């Protein structure tokens, strides 16, 4: 039976190479009102720690199996105790970064950088041995959540929502799923960087 399930998982695995999906692997711990909770154990209604909204209720949790390697961010790669432990993310997951040094390049102190564009920096690598089971957590609006002690953006995937199996959803999300997609635009003060701009981040950090 286990072999059959494994074969079905491999067959249904999605290639997300060029897709804008900000997910975390099974076992990633999300900061909530009740402490750190593995992402696969989150329940609709749990309040996650959000950078912009304080405590924000979880409306929906989805899961997707992929054929892509997760990106590993080693403990401490982004700063002292950031992340607090090794952390694995989908390649397009965006990390929140802040610094006065970014203002000259991006006219913003806060930026969101795809983790795949940081591979090769401070030990960040693709890890083909990591889990291929990714989870997405949605609140009422795009949120920067605390994942393994590191700030990671979670946002509605738009038409890509159909790739996910629904794991958890509250009544409003089930009745009015479009509510989760109402506010998907970026904050004006926070730049979401492309690949070229991400390379600038590394240059800025090396000069700082």
C-alpha positions as CSV (number, residue, x, y, z in Angstrom):
1,X,0.0,0.0,0.0
2,X,2.8,2.4,0.9
3,X,4.4,1.8,-2.5
4,X,1.1,2.5,-4.3
5,X,0.7,5.8,-2.4
6,X,4.3,6.8,-3.2
7,X,3.7,6.1,-6.9
8,X,0.5,8.1,-6.9
9,X,2.3,11.0,-5.2
10,X,5.1,11.0,-7.8
11,X,2.6,10.8,-10.6
12,X,0.7,13.8,-9.3
13,X,3.8,15.9,-8.5
14,X,3.7,19.4,-9.9
15,X,6.6,21.2,-11.6
16,X,6.6,24.7,-10.0
17,X,9.9,26.0,-11.5
18,X,8.4,29.1,-13.0
19,X,5.4,29.5,-10.7
20,X,5.1,32.2,-8.0
21,X,4.3,29.9,-5.1
22,X,5.5,30.8,-1.6
23,X,5.3,27.6,0.3
24,X,7.1,25.8,3.1
25,X,7.9,22.1,3.5
26,X,6.2,19.7,6.0
27,X,7.6,20.1,9.4
28,X,8.3,23.8,9.1
29,X,7.3,25.5,12.4
30,X,5.0,28.5,12.2
31,X,4.8,31.1,15.1
32,X,1.3,31.3,16.5
33,X,-0.5,32.5,19.6
34,X,-0.1,29.0,21.0
35,X,3.6,28.8,20.2
36,X,5.4,27.2,17.2
37,X,3.2,24.8,15.3
38,X,4.3,22.4,12.5
39,X,2.6,23.8,9.4
40,X,0.8,20.5,8.7
41,X,-0.9,20.8,12.1
42,X,-2.3,24.3,11.7
43,X,-6.0,24.6,12.0
44,X,-8.4,27.1,10.5
45,X,-8.8,29.8,13.1
46,X,-5.3,29.5,14.6
47,X,-3.7,32.9,15.0
48,X,-0.3,33.2,13.3
49,X,2.2,35.9,14.1
50,X,2.1,38.3,11.2
51,X,4.6,41.2,10.6
52,X,1.9,43.7,9.6
53,X,-1.3,42.5,11.3
54,X,0.0,41.2,14.6
55,X,-2.0,38.0,15.2
56,X,-3.9,37.0,12.1
57,X,-6.4,34.1,11.9
58,X,-5.7,31.3,9.4
59,X,-8.4,31.0,6.8
60,X,-7.1,28.3,4.6
61,X,-4.2,25.7,4.4
62,X,-3.3,23.9,1.2
63,X,-0.9,21.2,0.2
64,X,0.9,20.4,-3.1
65,X,3.5,17.7,-4.0
66,X,6.2,19.0,-6.4
67,X,8.9,17.6,-8.5
68,X,11.2,20.5,-7.5
69,X,13.9,20.5,-4.9
70,X,13.3,22.7,-1.8
71,X,15.8,25.4,-1.0
72,X,17.5,25.0,2.3
73,X,18.3,28.1,4.4
74,X,20.8,27.0,7.1
75,X,20.3,28.1,10.7
76,X,21.8,31.6,11.1
77,X,22.2,32.3,7.4
78,X,20.1,35.5,7.5
79,X,21.4,36.8,10.8
80,X,21.9,35.8,14.4
81,X,19.4,33.0,15.0
82,X,17.7,33.7,11.7
83,X,16.4,31.2,10.9
84,X,16.5,29.6,14.3
85,X,17.0,26.2,12.7
86,X,17.5,24.9,9.2
87,X,14.5,25.9,7.1
88,X,13.3,24.5,3.7
89,X,11.2,26.5,1.3
90,X,9.7,26.4,-2.1
91,X,12.1,28.0,-4.6
92,X,9.8,31.0,-5.2
93,X,9.1,31.7,-1.5
94,X,10.1,35.2,-0.7
95,X,12.1,36.2,2.4
96,X,11.5,39.5,4.1
97,X,14.7,41.6,4.4
98,X,15.3,45.0,5.8
99,X,18.2,47.5,5.8
100,X,19.0,51.2,5.3
101,X,21.4,50.0,2.7
102,X,18.5,49.0,0.4
103,X,17.2,52.6,0.1
104,X,19.7,53.7,-2.5
105,X,19.1,50.7,-4.8
106,X,15.3,50.2,-4.3
107,X,14.0,53.3,-2.6
108,X,12.7,51.1,0.2
109,X,14.2,49.7,3.4
110,X,12.1,46.6,3.1
111,X,12.3,44.0,0.3
112,X,10.9,40.6,-0.5
113,X,13.5,38.3,-2.2
114,X,12.8,34.9,-3.8
115,X,14.9,32.4,-1.9
116,X,16.0,30.7,-5.1
117,X,17.9,33.9,-6.1
118,X,19.9,33.6,-2.9
119,X,21.2,30.1,-3.6
120,X,25.0,30.0,-3.2
121,X,25.0,32.8,-0.6
122,X,25.7,32.0,3.1
123,X,25.2,28.3,2.6
124,X,21.8,28.6,1.0
125,X,21.4,25.6,-1.4
126,X,18.9,23.4,-3.3
127,X,18.3,20.2,-1.4
128,X,17.0,17.3,-3.5
129,X,16.8,15.1,-0.4
130,X,14.2,17.4,1.3
131,X,10.5,16.7,1.4
132,X,8.5,17.4,-1.8
133,X,5.4,18.1,0.2
134,X,4.8,21.9,0.4
135,X,2.1,23.8,2.4
136,X,0.6,27.2,1.8
137,X,-1.1,29.2,4.6
138,X,-3.5,32.0,3.9
139,X,-4.9,34.7,6.1
140,X,-7.3,37.5,5.0
141,X,-4.5,39.4,3.3
142,X,-0.9,38.6,2.2
143,X,1.1,38.0,5.3
144,X,4.8,37.9,6.3
145,X,4.8,35.0,8.8
146,X,7.5,33.7,11.1
147,X,8.7,30.3,9.7
148,X,11.4,28.6,11.8
149,X,12.3,32.0,13.2
150,X,12.6,33.6,9.7
151,X,10.1,36.0,8.1
152,X,8.5,34.5,5.0
153,X,5.8,36.0,2.8
154,X,2.6,34.0,2.2
155,X,0.2,35.2,-0.4
156,X,-2.8,34.0,-2.5
157,X,-1.6,32.1,-5.6
158,X,-4.4,33.3,-7.8
159,X,-5.3,30.8,-10.6
160,X,-2.6,28.5,-9.2
161,X,-4.9,27.7,-6.3
162,X,-6.2,24.7,-8.2
163,X,-2.8,23.0,-7.8
164,X,-3.4,22.6,-4.1
165,X,-5.3,20.1,-2.1
166,X,-7.3,21.8,0.6
167,X,-6.2,20.7,4.1
168,X,-7.9,23.3,6.2
169,X,-10.4,26.0,5.6
170,X,-12.8,28.0,7.8
171,X,-16.5,28.5,6.8
172,X,-15.9,31.9,5.1
173,X,-13.1,30.5,3.0
174,X,-15.3,27.6,1.9
175,X,-18.3,29.7,1.2
176,X,-16.5,32.7,-0.4
177,X,-13.1,31.6,-1.5
178,X,-12.7,34.8,-3.6
179,X,-12.3,36.7,-0.3
180,X,-8.8,35.3,0.1
181,X,-7.8,36.8,-3.2
182,X,-9.3,40.3,-2.7
183,X,-6.1,41.9,-1.5
184,X,-3.1,40.4,-3.2
185,X,-1.2,43.5,-4.3
186,X,2.1,44.3,-2.6
187,X,2.4,46.9,0.1
188,X,3.6,50.2,-1.4
189,X,6.5,50.4,1.0
190,X,7.8,46.9,0.4
191,X,9.5,45.9,-2.9
192,X,9.0,42.4,-4.4
193,X,12.2,41.9,-6.3
194,X,12.9,40.2,-9.6
195,X,15.9,38.1,-10.3
196,X,18.0,41.0,-11.5
197,X,17.1,43.1,-8.4
198,X,17.8,40.1,-6.1
199,X,21.4,40.0,-7.5
200,X,21.7,43.7,-6.5
201,X,20.6,42.7,-2.9
202,X,23.7,40.4,-2.7
203,X,25.9,43.1,-4.0
204,X,24.5,45.6,-1.5
205,X,24.9,43.2,1.4
206,X,28.5,42.4,0.4
207,X,29.4,46.2,0.4
208,X,27.5,46.9,3.7
